[in-house]
Structure formats: C-alpha cells, structure tokens
C-alpha cells in the first residue's frame, strides 16, 4: 500500500545496513535514531541517510524532533 513504510531503529552507527536493507523492499522508510546518544554518531547517520535520499531523489521529513525521520 502506498502509505505504508518500514521503521528502522538505529542504536549504533554499525547498524546502518538496516537502512540499506529497508530501501531494498520499500519506497518509504522511517529512521529512528533517538537511542543514539553520541552526537557524532547521530550526525554520521544523518549524513548517510541524507546521501541515500539525495541519490534516490527522495525527501526527508522530520516526524519527531528528537530523532525520527521519514524518507520518501
């Protein structure tokens, strides 16, 4: 269904393969980084996700200001 999306929770930078896997099956993916406490890791994850969105011509929308983003 067009309004469905997969939610990917990232708890460590090393888990970014979850994002790639989610995009293999979905056009819309929500990324939850609220459990990432390290500011540098949060920034690196957002840089990675932004790169994916840009490369696929997608948009990023903030769902929760504490760290939940929808890429569609």
CHARMM-style PDB file with segment names, atoms N, HN, CA, C and O in Angstrom:
ATOM      1  N   UNK     1       0.834  -1.180   0.000  1.00  0.00      PROA
ATOM      2  CA  UNK     1       0.000   0.000   0.000  1.00  0.00      PROA
ATOM      3  C   UNK     1       0.879   1.244   0.000  1.00  0.00      PROA
ATOM      4  O   UNK     1       1.952   1.229   0.604  1.00  0.00      PROA
ATOM      5  N   UNK     2       0.463   2.303  -0.649  1.00  0.00      PROA
ATOM      6  HN  UNK     2      -0.408   2.315  -1.140  1.00  0.00      PROA
ATOM      7  CA  UNK     2       1.276   3.493  -0.862  1.00  0.00      PROA
ATOM      8  C   UNK     2       1.620   4.230   0.425  1.00  0.00      PROA
ATOM      9  O   UNK     2       2.653   4.897   0.485  1.00  0.00      PROA
ATOM     10  N   UNK     3       0.779   4.130   1.464  1.00  0.00      PROA
ATOM     11  HN  UNK     3      -0.061   3.589   1.415  1.00  0.00      PROA
ATOM     12  CA  UNK     3       1.023   4.876   2.695  1.00  0.00      PROA
ATOM     13  C   UNK     3       1.846   4.094   3.720  1.00  0.00      PROA
ATOM     14  O   UNK     3       2.144   4.620   4.793  1.00  0.00      PROA
ATOM     15  N   UNK     4       2.212   2.866   3.414  1.00  0.00      PROA
ATOM     16  HN  UNK     4       1.969   2.439   2.543  1.00  0.00      PROA
ATOM     17  CA  UNK     4       2.968   2.055   4.348  1.00  0.00      PROA
ATOM     18  C   UNK     4       4.453   2.361   4.248  1.00  0.00      PROA
ATOM     19  O   UNK     4       4.968   2.705   3.185  1.00  0.00      PROA
ATOM     20  N   UNK     5       5.132   2.225   5.390  1.00  0.00      PROA
ATOM     21  HN  UNK     5       4.713   1.945   6.254  1.00  0.00      PROA
ATOM     22  CA  UNK     5       6.583   2.410   5.396  1.00  0.00      PROA
ATOM     23  C   UNK     5       7.181   1.521   6.471  1.00  0.00      PROA
ATOM     24  O   UNK     5       6.516   1.130   7.429  1.00  0.00      PROA
ATOM     25  N   UNK     6       8.448   1.218   6.283  1.00  0.00      PROA
ATOM     26  HN  UNK     6       8.988   1.536   5.504  1.00  0.00      PROA
ATOM     27  CA  UNK     6       9.176   0.404   7.256  1.00  0.00      PROA
ATOM     28  C   UNK     6       9.855   1.330   8.250  1.00  0.00      PROA
ATOM     29  O   UNK     6      10.381   2.377   7.874  1.00  0.00      PROA
ATOM     30  N   UNK     7       9.843   0.942   9.519  1.00  0.00      PROA
ATOM     31  HN  UNK     7       9.416   0.091   9.825  1.00  0.00      PROA
ATOM     32  CA  UNK     7      10.520   1.710  10.562  1.00  0.00      PROA
ATOM     33  C   UNK     7      11.815   0.992  10.913  1.00  0.00      PROA
ATOM     34  O   UNK     7      11.822  -0.197  11.230  1.00  0.00      PROA
ATOM     35  N   UNK     8      12.913   1.744  10.848  1.00  0.00      PROA
ATOM     36  HN  UNK     8      12.908   2.710  10.590  1.00  0.00      PROA
ATOM     37  CA  UNK     8      14.229   1.191  11.160  1.00  0.00      PROA
ATOM     38  C   UNK     8      14.780   1.932  12.369  1.00  0.00      PROA
ATOM     39  O   UNK     8      14.954   3.150  12.335  1.00  0.00      PROA
ATOM     40  N   UNK     9      15.050   1.198  13.427  1.00  0.00      PROA
ATOM     41  HN  UNK     9      14.908   0.208  13.454  1.00  0.00      PROA
ATOM     42  CA  UNK     9      15.625   1.781  14.635  1.00  0.00      PROA
ATOM     43  C   UNK     9      17.132   1.559  14.606  1.00  0.00      PROA
ATOM     44  O   UNK     9      17.604   0.426  14.502  1.00  0.00      PROA
ATOM     45  N   UNK    10      17.876   2.650  14.700  1.00  0.00      PROA
ATOM     46  HN  UNK    10      17.493   3.570  14.784  1.00  0.00      PROA
ATOM     47  CA  UNK    10      19.338   2.593  14.697  1.00  0.00      PROA
ATOM     48  C   UNK    10      19.833   2.905  16.106  1.00  0.00      PROA
ATOM     49  O   UNK    10      19.587   3.989  16.634  1.00  0.00      PROA
ATOM     50  N   UNK    11      20.528   1.948  16.704  1.00  0.00      PROA
ATOM     51  HN  UNK    11      20.727   1.067  16.274  1.00  0.00      PROA
ATOM     52  CA  UNK    11      21.065   2.125  18.058  1.00  0.00      PROA
ATOM     53  C   UNK    11      22.578   2.319  18.063  1.00  0.00      PROA
ATOM     54  O   UNK    11      23.160   2.676  19.088  1.00  0.00      PROA
ATOM     55  N   UNK    12      23.210   2.083  16.920  1.00  0.00      PROA
ATOM     56  HN  UNK    12      22.737   1.793  16.088  1.00  0.00      PROA
ATOM     57  CA  UNK    12      24.661   2.254  16.780  1.00  0.00      PROA
ATOM     58  C   UNK    12      24.970   2.502  15.308  1.00  0.00      PROA
ATOM     59  O   UNK    12      24.244   2.035  14.430  1.00  0.00      PROA
ATOM     60  N   UNK    13      26.027   3.225  15.042  1.00  0.00      PROA
ATOM     61  HN  UNK    13      26.617   3.605  15.755  1.00  0.00      PROA
ATOM     62  CA  UNK    13      26.405   3.547  13.669  1.00  0.00      PROA
ATOM     63  C   UNK    13      26.597   2.284  12.843  1.00  0.00      PROA
ATOM     64  O   UNK    13      26.336   2.276  11.640  1.00  0.00      PROA
ATOM     65  N   UNK    14      27.048   1.231  13.483  1.00  0.00      PROA
ATOM     66  HN  UNK    14      27.260   1.237  14.460  1.00  0.00      PROA
ATOM     67  CA  UNK    14      27.322  -0.030  12.799  1.00  0.00      PROA
ATOM     68  C   UNK    14      26.056  -0.700  12.260  1.00  0.00      PROA
ATOM     69  O   UNK    14      26.154  -1.661  11.496  1.00  0.00      PROA
ATOM     70  N   UNK    15      24.895  -0.226  12.633  1.00  0.00      PROA
ATOM     71  HN  UNK    15      24.815   0.554  13.254  1.00  0.00      PROA
ATOM     72  CA  UNK    15      23.629  -0.822  12.203  1.00  0.00      PROA
ATOM     73  C   UNK    15      23.067  -0.191  10.931  1.00  0.00      PROA
ATOM     74  O   UNK    15      21.915  -0.448  10.584  1.00  0.00      PROA
ATOM     75  N   UNK    16      23.840   0.619  10.237  1.00  0.00      PROA
ATOM     76  HN  UNK    16      24.776   0.829  10.520  1.00  0.00      PROA
ATOM     77  CA  UNK    16      23.336   1.314   9.052  1.00  0.00      PROA
ATOM     78  C   UNK    16      22.936   0.380   7.914  1.00  0.00      PROA
ATOM     79  O   UNK    16      22.199   0.782   7.014  1.00  0.00      PROA
ATOM     80  N   UNK    17      23.407  -0.844   7.946  1.00  0.00      PROA
ATOM     81  HN  UNK    17      24.006  -1.171   8.677  1.00  0.00      PROA
ATOM     82  CA  UNK    17      22.995  -1.785   6.900  1.00  0.00      PROA
ATOM     83  C   UNK    17      21.481  -2.026   6.954  1.00  0.00      PROA
ATOM     84  O   UNK    17      20.880  -2.402   5.948  1.00  0.00      PROA
ATOM     85  N   UNK    18      20.868  -1.812   8.114  1.00  0.00      PROA
ATOM     86  HN  UNK    18      21.356  -1.507   8.931  1.00  0.00      PROA
ATOM     87  CA  UNK    18      19.411  -1.933   8.241  1.00  0.00      PROA
ATOM     88  C   UNK    18      18.697  -0.951   7.302  1.00  0.00      PROA
ATOM     89  O   UNK    18      17.660  -1.274   6.721  1.00  0.00      PROA
ATOM     90  N   UNK    19      19.267   0.245   7.165  1.00  0.00      PROA
ATOM     91  HN  UNK    19      20.109   0.507   7.636  1.00  0.00      PROA
ATOM     92  CA  UNK    19      18.672   1.275   6.302  1.00  0.00      PROA
ATOM     93  C   UNK    19      18.723   0.825   4.853  1.00  0.00      PROA
ATOM     94  O   UNK    19      17.731   0.922   4.130  1.00  0.00      PROA
ATOM     95  N   UNK    20      19.872   0.337   4.433  1.00  0.00      PROA
ATOM     96  HN  UNK    20      20.678   0.259   5.020  1.00  0.00      PROA
ATOM     97  CA  UNK    20      20.034  -0.139   3.061  1.00  0.00      PROA
ATOM     98  C   UNK    20      19.069  -1.284   2.777  1.00  0.00      PROA
ATOM     99  O   UNK    20      18.428  -1.320   1.727  1.00  0.00      PROA
ATOM    100  N   UNK    21      18.970  -2.212   3.714  1.00  0.00      PROA
ATOM    101  HN  UNK    21      19.491  -2.183   4.567  1.00  0.00      PROA
ATOM    102  CA  UNK    21      18.066  -3.351   3.546  1.00  0.00      PROA
ATOM    103  C   UNK    21      16.616  -2.899   3.450  1.00  0.00      PROA
ATOM    104  O   UNK    21      15.849  -3.450   2.660  1.00  0.00      PROA
ATOM    105  N   UNK    22      16.233  -1.910   4.238  1.00  0.00      PROA
ATOM    106  HN  UNK    22      16.856  -1.462   4.880  1.00  0.00      PROA
ATOM    107  CA  UNK    22      14.854  -1.414   4.232  1.00  0.00      PROA
ATOM    108  C   UNK    22      14.509  -0.800   2.887  1.00  0.00      PROA
ATOM    109  O   UNK    22      13.388  -0.965   2.406  1.00  0.00      PROA
ATOM    110  N   UNK    23      15.450  -0.096   2.270  1.00  0.00      PROA
ATOM    111  HN  UNK    23      16.361   0.037   2.661  1.00  0.00      PROA
ATOM    112  CA  UNK    23      15.189   0.529   0.978  1.00  0.00      PROA
ATOM    113  C   UNK    23      15.116  -0.475  -0.163  1.00  0.00      PROA
ATOM    114  O   UNK    23      14.599  -0.155  -1.234  1.00  0.00      PROA
ATOM    115  N   UNK    24      15.620  -1.672   0.046  1.00  0.00      PROA
ATOM    116  HN  UNK    24      16.040  -1.932   0.916  1.00  0.00      PROA
ATOM    117  CA  UNK    24      15.507  -2.696  -0.992  1.00  0.00      PROA
ATOM    118  C   UNK    24      14.061  -3.179  -1.141  1.00  0.00      PROA
ATOM    119  O   UNK    24      13.675  -3.676  -2.199  1.00  0.00      PROA
ATOM    120  N   UNK    25      13.265  -3.030  -0.075  1.00  0.00      PROA
ATOM    121  HN  UNK    25      13.578  -2.626   0.784  1.00  0.00      PROA
ATOM    122  CA  UNK    25      11.891  -3.519  -0.078  1.00  0.00      PROA
ATOM    123  C   UNK    25      10.829  -2.420  -0.039  1.00  0.00      PROA
ATOM    124  O   UNK    25       9.650  -2.710  -0.242  1.00  0.00      PROA
ATOM    125  N   UNK    26      11.209  -1.175   0.215  1.00  0.00      PROA
ATOM    126  HN  UNK    26      12.166  -0.938   0.381  1.00  0.00      PROA
ATOM    127  CA  UNK    26      10.243  -0.106   0.424  1.00  0.00      PROA
ATOM    128  C   UNK    26      10.685   1.194  -0.237  1.00  0.00      PROA
ATOM    129  O   UNK    26      11.877   1.464  -0.385  1.00  0.00      PROA
ATOM    130  N   UNK    27       9.690   1.994  -0.633  1.00  0.00      PROA
ATOM    131  HN  UNK    27       8.722   1.774  -0.513  1.00  0.00      PROA
ATOM    132  CA  UNK    27       9.970   3.337  -1.141  1.00  0.00      PROA
ATOM    133  C   UNK    27      10.002   4.355  -0.019  1.00  0.00      PROA
ATOM    134  O   UNK    27      10.587   5.429  -0.159  1.00  0.00      PROA
ATOM    135  N   UNK    28       9.362   4.010   1.109  1.00  0.00      PROA
ATOM    136  HN  UNK    28       8.886   3.138   1.222  1.00  0.00      PROA
ATOM    137  CA  UNK    28       9.308   4.902   2.267  1.00  0.00      PROA
ATOM    138  C   UNK    28       9.895   4.173   3.461  1.00  0.00      PROA
ATOM    139  O   UNK    28       9.533   3.034   3.757  1.00  0.00      PROA
ATOM    140  N   UNK    29      10.813   4.856   4.143  1.00  0.00      PROA
ATOM    141  HN  UNK    29      11.107   5.781   3.902  1.00  0.00      PROA
ATOM    142  CA  UNK    29      11.448   4.270   5.321  1.00  0.00      PROA
ATOM    143  C   UNK    29      11.530   5.339   6.403  1.00  0.00      PROA
ATOM    144  O   UNK    29      11.966   6.460   6.142  1.00  0.00      PROA
ATOM    145  N   UNK    30      11.112   4.991   7.617  1.00  0.00      PROA
ATOM    146  HN  UNK    30      10.758   4.079   7.829  1.00  0.00      PROA
ATOM    147  CA  UNK    30      11.269   5.874   8.768  1.00  0.00      PROA
ATOM    148  C   UNK    30      12.510   5.435   9.533  1.00  0.00      PROA
ATOM    149  O   UNK    30      12.693   4.249   9.807  1.00  0.00      PROA
ATOM    150  N   UNK    31      13.352   6.387   9.872  1.00  0.00      PROA
ATOM    151  HN  UNK    31      13.204   7.350   9.650  1.00  0.00      PROA
ATOM    152  CA  UNK    31      14.590   6.122  10.603  1.00  0.00      PROA
ATOM    153  C   UNK    31      14.439   6.700  12.004  1.00  0.00      PROA
ATOM    154  O   UNK    31      14.122   7.879  12.163  1.00  0.00      PROA
ATOM    155  N   UNK    32      14.665   5.873  13.016  1.00  0.00      PROA
ATOM    156  HN  UNK    32      14.922   4.916  12.886  1.00  0.00      PROA
ATOM    157  CA  UNK    32      14.564   6.297  14.409  1.00  0.00      PROA
ATOM    158  C   UNK    32      15.958   6.228  15.028  1.00  0.00      PROA
ATOM    159  O   UNK    32      16.511   5.143  15.208  1.00  0.00      PROA
ATOM    160  N   UNK    33      16.520   7.393  15.352  1.00  0.00      PROA
ATOM    161  HN  UNK    33      16.071   8.274  15.206  1.00  0.00      PROA
ATOM    162  CA  UNK    33      17.856   7.438  15.955  1.00  0.00      PROA
ATOM    163  C   UNK    33      17.809   7.997  17.376  1.00  0.00      PROA
ATOM    164  O   UNK    33      18.822   8.464  17.896  1.00  0.00      PROA
ATOM    165  N   UNK    34      16.647   7.951  17.996  1.00  0.00      PROA
ATOM    166  HN  UNK    34      15.823   7.572  17.574  1.00  0.00      PROA
ATOM    167  CA  UNK    34      16.504   8.513  19.349  1.00  0.00      PROA
ATOM    168  C   UNK    34      17.382   7.820  20.378  1.00  0.00      PROA
ATOM    169  O   UNK    34      17.735   8.438  21.382  1.00  0.00      PROA
ATOM    170  N   UNK    35      17.750   6.557  20.165  1.00  0.00      PROA
ATOM    171  HN  UNK    35      17.463   6.055  19.349  1.00  0.00      PROA
ATOM    172  CA  UNK    35      18.593   5.843  21.125  1.00  0.00      PROA
ATOM    173  C   UNK    35      20.076   6.083  20.919  1.00  0.00      PROA
ATOM    174  O   UNK    35      20.889   5.616  21.717  1.00  0.00      PROA
ATOM    175  N   UNK    36      20.445   6.792  19.879  1.00  0.00      PROA
ATOM    176  HN  UNK    36      19.785   7.172  19.231  1.00  0.00      PROA
ATOM    177  CA  UNK    36      21.860   7.140  19.660  1.00  0.00      PROA
ATOM    178  C   UNK    36      22.199   8.347  20.528  1.00  0.00      PROA
ATOM    179  O   UNK    36      21.711   9.449  20.280  1.00  0.00      PROA
ATOM    180  N   UNK    37      23.018   8.144  21.525  1.00  0.00      PROA
ATOM    181  HN  UNK    37      23.415   7.249  21.726  1.00  0.00      PROA
ATOM    182  CA  UNK    37      23.357   9.228  22.446  1.00  0.00      PROA
ATOM    183  C   UNK    37      24.538  10.067  21.967  1.00  0.00      PROA
ATOM    184  O   UNK    37      24.627  11.254  22.284  1.00  0.00      PROA
ATOM    185  N   UNK    38      25.429   9.468  21.217  1.00  0.00      PROA
ATOM    186  HN  UNK    38      25.357   8.504  20.960  1.00  0.00      PROA
ATOM    187  CA  UNK    38      26.635  10.154  20.749  1.00  0.00      PROA
ATOM    188  C   UNK    38      26.287  11.109  19.606  1.00  0.00      PROA
ATOM    189  O   UNK    38      25.786  10.682  18.566  1.00  0.00      PROA
ATOM    190  N   UNK    39      26.552  12.385  19.801  1.00  0.00      PROA
ATOM    191  HN  UNK    39      26.960  12.732  20.646  1.00  0.00      PROA
ATOM    192  CA  UNK    39      26.222  13.419  18.815  1.00  0.00      PROA
ATOM    193  C   UNK    39      26.928  13.180  17.485  1.00  0.00      PROA
ATOM    194  O   UNK    39      26.335  13.384  16.426  1.00  0.00      PROA
ATOM    195  N   UNK    40      28.179  12.753  17.529  1.00  0.00      PROA
ATOM    196  HN  UNK    40      28.661  12.588  18.389  1.00  0.00      PROA
ATOM    197  CA  UNK    40      28.918  12.496  16.289  1.00  0.00      PROA
ATOM    198  C   UNK    40      28.314  11.327  15.515  1.00  0.00      PROA
ATOM    199  O   UNK    40      28.234  11.379  14.288  1.00  0.00      PROA
ATOM    200  N   UNK    41      27.890  10.279  16.210  1.00  0.00      PROA
ATOM    201  HN  UNK    41      27.955  10.237  17.207  1.00  0.00      PROA
ATOM    202  CA  UNK    41      27.257   9.148  15.529  1.00  0.00      PROA
ATOM    203  C   UNK    41      25.916   9.564  14.921  1.00  0.00      PROA
ATOM    204  O   UNK    41      25.582   9.145  13.813  1.00  0.00      PROA
ATOM    205  N   UNK    42      25.154  10.379  15.634  1.00  0.00      PROA
ATOM    206  HN  UNK    42      25.425  10.719  16.535  1.00  0.00      PROA
ATOM    207  CA  UNK    42      23.871  10.871  15.100  1.00  0.00      PROA
ATOM    208  C   UNK    42      24.113  11.648  13.805  1.00  0.00      PROA
ATOM    209  O   UNK    42      23.396  11.476  12.820  1.00  0.00      PROA
ATOM    210  N   UNK    43      25.124  12.493  13.826  1.00  0.00      PROA
ATOM    211  HN  UNK    43      25.707  12.633  14.627  1.00  0.00      PROA
ATOM    212  CA  UNK    43      25.453  13.299  12.649  1.00  0.00      PROA
ATOM    213  C   UNK    43      25.883  12.406  11.488  1.00  0.00      PROA
ATOM    214  O   UNK    43      25.479  12.637  10.348  1.00  0.00      PROA
ATOM    215  N   UNK    44      26.689  11.400  11.764  1.00  0.00      PROA
ATOM    216  HN  UNK    44      27.017  11.213  12.689  1.00  0.00      PROA
ATOM    217  CA  UNK    44      27.142  10.484  10.708  1.00  0.00      PROA
ATOM    218  C   UNK    44      25.979   9.703  10.116  1.00  0.00      PROA
ATOM    219  O   UNK    44      25.913   9.513   8.901  1.00  0.00      PROA
ATOM    220  N   UNK    45      25.056   9.244  10.971  1.00  0.00      PROA
ATOM    221  HN  UNK    45      25.110   9.398  11.958  1.00  0.00      PROA
ATOM    222  CA  UNK    45      23.883   8.520  10.484  1.00  0.00      PROA
ATOM    223  C   UNK    45      23.038   9.438   9.606  1.00  0.00      PROA
ATOM    224  O   UNK    45      22.592   9.032   8.533  1.00  0.00      PROA
ATOM    225  N   UNK    46      22.816  10.667  10.051  1.00  0.00      PROA
ATOM    226  HN  UNK    46      23.178  10.997  10.923  1.00  0.00      PROA
ATOM    227  CA  UNK    46      22.023  11.604   9.253  1.00  0.00      PROA
ATOM    228  C   UNK    46      22.708  11.933   7.931  1.00  0.00      PROA
ATOM    229  O   UNK    46      22.034  12.081   6.912  1.00  0.00      PROA
ATOM    230  N   UNK    47      24.025  12.049   7.930  1.00  0.00      PROA
ATOM    231  HN  UNK    47      24.573  11.928   8.758  1.00  0.00      PROA
ATOM    232  CA  UNK    47      24.760  12.268   6.682  1.00  0.00      PROA
ATOM    233  C   UNK    47      24.550  11.099   5.725  1.00  0.00      PROA
ATOM    234  O   UNK    47      24.322  11.301   4.532  1.00  0.00      PROA
ATOM    235  N   UNK    48      24.625   9.891   6.242  1.00  0.00      PROA
ATOM    236  HN  UNK    48      24.810   9.727   7.211  1.00  0.00      PROA
ATOM    237  CA  UNK    48      24.425   8.684   5.431  1.00  0.00      PROA
ATOM    238  C   UNK    48      23.015   8.651   4.853  1.00  0.00      PROA
ATOM    239  O   UNK    48      22.830   8.412   3.660  1.00  0.00      PROA
ATOM    240  N   UNK    49      22.029   8.890   5.701  1.00  0.00      PROA
ATOM    241  HN  UNK    49      22.178   9.085   6.671  1.00  0.00      PROA
ATOM    242  CA  UNK    49      20.629   8.860   5.279  1.00  0.00      PROA
ATOM    243  C   UNK    49      20.349   9.968   4.265  1.00  0.00      PROA
ATOM    244  O   UNK    49      19.623   9.758   3.293  1.00  0.00      PROA
ATOM    245  N   UNK    50      20.920  11.133   4.493  1.00  0.00      PROA
ATOM    246  HN  UNK    50      21.510  11.304   5.283  1.00  0.00      PROA
ATOM    247  CA  UNK    50      20.758  12.240   3.538  1.00  0.00      PROA
ATOM    248  C   UNK    50      21.345  11.863   2.184  1.00  0.00      PROA
ATOM    249  O   UNK    50      20.760  12.178   1.147  1.00  0.00      PROA
ATOM    250  N   UNK    51      22.481  11.198   2.182  1.00  0.00      PROA
ATOM    251  HN  UNK    51      22.956  10.942   3.025  1.00  0.00      PROA
ATOM    252  CA  UNK    51      23.094  10.746   0.937  1.00  0.00      PROA
ATOM    253  C   UNK    51      22.212   9.758   0.196  1.00  0.00      PROA
ATOM    254  O   UNK    51      22.078   9.835  -1.026  1.00  0.00      PROA
ATOM    255  N   UNK    52      21.607   8.829   0.931  1.00  0.00      PROA
ATOM    256  HN  UNK    52      21.716   8.767   1.923  1.00  0.00      PROA
ATOM    257  CA  UNK    52      20.692   7.872   0.306  1.00  0.00      PROA
ATOM    258  C   UNK    52      19.511   8.614  -0.311  1.00  0.00      PROA
ATOM    259  O   UNK    52      19.135   8.358  -1.455  1.00  0.00      PROA
ATOM    260  N   UNK    53      18.933   9.528   0.451  1.00  0.00      PROA
ATOM    261  HN  UNK    53      19.238   9.735   1.381  1.00  0.00      PROA
ATOM    262  CA  UNK    53      17.764  10.270  -0.035  1.00  0.00      PROA
ATOM    263  C   UNK    53      18.115  11.071  -1.288  1.00  0.00      PROA
ATOM    264  O   UNK    53      17.370  11.056  -2.268  1.00  0.00      PROA
ATOM    265  N   UNK    54      19.232  11.758  -1.253  1.00  0.00      PROA
ATOM    266  HN  UNK    54      19.837  11.770  -0.457  1.00  0.00      PROA
ATOM    267  CA  UNK    54      19.653  12.564  -2.403  1.00  0.00      PROA
ATOM    268  C   UNK    54      19.896  11.679  -3.622  1.00  0.00      PROA
ATOM    269  O   UNK    54      19.459  12.000  -4.727  1.00  0.00      PROA
ATOM    270  N   UNK    55      20.588  10.573  -3.416  1.00  0.00      PROA
ATOM    271  HN  UNK    55      20.943  10.313  -2.518  1.00  0.00      PROA
ATOM    272  CA  UNK    55      20.907   9.662  -4.516  1.00  0.00      PROA
ATOM    273  C   UNK    55      19.685   9.030  -5.158  1.00  0.00      PROA
ATOM    274  O   UNK    55      19.712   8.687  -6.340  1.00  0.00      PROA
ATOM    275  N   UNK    56      18.626   8.874  -4.399  1.00  0.00      PROA
ATOM    276  HN  UNK    56      18.604   9.152  -3.439  1.00  0.00      PROA
ATOM    277  CA  UNK    56      17.399   8.275  -4.917  1.00  0.00      PROA
ATOM    278  C   UNK    56      16.344   9.316  -5.293  1.00  0.00      PROA
ATOM    279  O   UNK    56      15.248   8.967  -5.730  1.00  0.00      PROA
ATOM    280  N   UNK    57      16.681  10.593  -5.119  1.00  0.00      PROA
ATOM    281  HN  UNK    57      17.572  10.876  -4.764  1.00  0.00      PROA
ATOM    282  CA  UNK    57      15.721  11.652  -5.434  1.00  0.00      PROA
ATOM    283  C   UNK    57      14.550  11.697  -4.462  1.00  0.00      PROA
ATOM    284  O   UNK    57      13.431  12.039  -4.844  1.00  0.00      PROA
ATOM    285  N   UNK    58      14.814  11.349  -3.200  1.00  0.00      PROA
ATOM    286  HN  UNK    58      15.723  11.071  -2.890  1.00  0.00      PROA
ATOM    287  CA  UNK    58      13.771  11.307  -2.178  1.00  0.00      PROA
ATOM    288  C   UNK    58      13.861  12.521  -1.256  1.00  0.00      PROA
ATOM    289  O   UNK    58      14.836  13.271  -1.284  1.00  0.00      PROA
ATOM    290  N   UNK    59      12.828  12.693  -0.446  1.00  0.00      PROA
ATOM    291  HN  UNK    59      12.036  12.083  -0.424  1.00  0.00      PROA
ATOM    292  CA  UNK    59      12.779  13.795   0.513  1.00  0.00      PROA
ATOM    293  C   UNK    59      12.838  13.244   1.923  1.00  0.00      PROA
ATOM    294  O   UNK    59      12.431  12.113   2.187  1.00  0.00      PROA
ATOM    295  N   UNK    60      13.359  14.073   2.831  1.00  0.00      PROA
ATOM    296  HN  UNK    60      13.690  14.992   2.616  1.00  0.00      PROA
ATOM    297  CA  UNK    60      13.418  13.720   4.248  1.00  0.00      PROA
ATOM    298  C   UNK    60      12.471  14.646   5.004  1.00  0.00      PROA
ATOM    299  O   UNK    60      12.486  15.865   4.829  1.00  0.00      PROA
ATOM    300  N   UNK    61      11.655  14.036   5.842  1.00  0.00      PROA
ATOM    301  HN  UNK    61      11.643  13.046   5.984  1.00  0.00      PROA
ATOM    302  CA  UNK    61      10.715  14.812   6.655  1.00  0.00      PROA
ATOM    303  C   UNK    61      10.906  14.429   8.114  1.00  0.00      PROA
ATOM    304  O   UNK    61      11.032  13.248   8.435  1.00  0.00      PROA
ATOM    305  N   UNK    62      10.928  15.414   8.993  1.00  0.00      PROA
ATOM    306  HN  UNK    62      10.826  16.374   8.732  1.00  0.00      PROA
ATOM    307  CA  UNK    62      11.070  15.165  10.424  1.00  0.00      PROA
ATOM    308  C   UNK    62       9.711  14.743  10.980  1.00  0.00      PROA
ATOM    309  O   UNK    62       8.732  15.483  10.880  1.00  0.00      PROA
ATOM    310  N   UNK    63       9.664  13.544  11.568  1.00  0.00      PROA
ATOM    311  HN  UNK    63      10.459  12.943  11.649  1.00  0.00      PROA
ATOM    312  CA  UNK    63       8.443  13.074  12.214  1.00  0.00      PROA
ATOM    313  C   UNK    63       8.460  13.366  13.710  1.00  0.00      PROA
ATOM    314  O   UNK    63       7.413  13.564  14.326  1.00  0.00      PROA
ATOM    315  N   UNK    64       9.661  13.392  14.285  1.00  0.00      PROA
ATOM    316  HN  UNK    64      10.511  13.231  13.784  1.00  0.00      PROA
ATOM    317  CA  UNK    64       9.838  13.692  15.694  1.00  0.00      PROA
ATOM    318  C   UNK    64      11.164  14.414  15.829  1.00  0.00      PROA
ATOM    319  O   UNK    64      12.197  13.904  15.395  1.00  0.00      PROA
ATOM    320  N   UNK    65      11.146  15.595  16.426  1.00  0.00      PROA
ATOM    321  HN  UNK    65      10.307  16.009  16.779  1.00  0.00      PROA
ATOM    322  CA  UNK    65      12.368  16.409  16.510  1.00  0.00      PROA
ATOM    323  C   UNK    65      13.490  15.760  17.319  1.00  0.00      PROA
ATOM    324  O   UNK    65      14.641  16.192  17.255  1.00  0.00      PROA
ATOM    325  N   UNK    66      13.147  14.722  18.079  1.00  0.00      PROA
ATOM    326  HN  UNK    66      12.212  14.371  18.131  1.00  0.00      PROA
ATOM    327  CA  UNK    66      14.173  14.033  18.874  1.00  0.00      PROA
ATOM    328  C   UNK    66      14.920  12.971  18.078  1.00  0.00      PROA
ATOM    329  O   UNK    66      15.857  12.359  18.593  1.00  0.00      PROA
ATOM    330  N   UNK    67      14.512  12.741  16.809  1.00  0.00      PROA
ATOM    331  HN  UNK    67      13.751  13.238  16.391  1.00  0.00      PROA
ATOM    332  CA  UNK    67      15.307  11.824  16.002  1.00  0.00      PROA
ATOM    333  C   UNK    67      14.548  10.793  15.195  1.00  0.00      PROA
ATOM    334  O   UNK    67      15.027   9.670  15.043  1.00  0.00      PROA
ATOM    335  N   UNK    68      13.369  11.139  14.667  1.00  0.00      PROA
ATOM    336  HN  UNK    68      12.980  12.052  14.791  1.00  0.00      PROA
ATOM    337  CA  UNK    68      12.650  10.214  13.786  1.00  0.00      PROA
ATOM    338  C   UNK    68      12.405  10.935  12.472  1.00  0.00      PROA
ATOM    339  O   UNK    68      11.837  12.026  12.445  1.00  0.00      PROA
ATOM    340  N   UNK    69      12.844  10.306  11.370  1.00  0.00      PROA
ATOM    341  HN  UNK    69      13.306   9.420  11.392  1.00  0.00      PROA
ATOM    342  CA  UNK    69      12.776  10.927  10.038  1.00  0.00      PROA
ATOM    343  C   UNK    69      12.114   9.969   9.065  1.00  0.00      PROA
ATOM    344  O   UNK    69      12.308   8.756   9.132  1.00  0.00      PROA
ATOM    345  N   UNK    70      11.326  10.536   8.160  1.00  0.00      PROA
ATOM    346  HN  UNK    70      11.168  11.522   8.106  1.00  0.00      PROA
ATOM    347  CA  UNK    70      10.690   9.747   7.104  1.00  0.00      PROA
ATOM    348  C   UNK    70      11.367  10.107   5.789  1.00  0.00      PROA
ATOM    349  O   UNK    70      11.424  11.276   5.410  1.00  0.00      PROA
ATOM    350  N   UNK    71      11.874   9.102   5.103  1.00  0.00      PROA
ATOM    351  HN  UNK    71      11.828   8.152   5.411  1.00  0.00      PROA
ATOM    352  CA  UNK    71      12.491   9.287   3.792  1.00  0.00      PROA
ATOM    353  C   UNK    71      11.531   8.701   2.769  1.00  0.00      PROA
ATOM    354  O   UNK    71      11.230   7.507   2.793  1.00  0.00      PROA
ATOM    355  N   UNK    72      11.056   9.550   1.874  1.00  0.00      PROA
ATOM    356  HN  UNK    72      11.300  10.519   1.854  1.00  0.00      PROA
ATOM    357  CA  UNK    72      10.089   9.086   0.869  1.00  0.00      PROA
ATOM    358  C   UNK    72      10.229   9.863  -0.416  1.00  0.00      PROA
ATOM    359  OT1 UNK    72       9.498   9.610  -1.373  1.00  0.00      PROA
TER     360      UNK     72
END
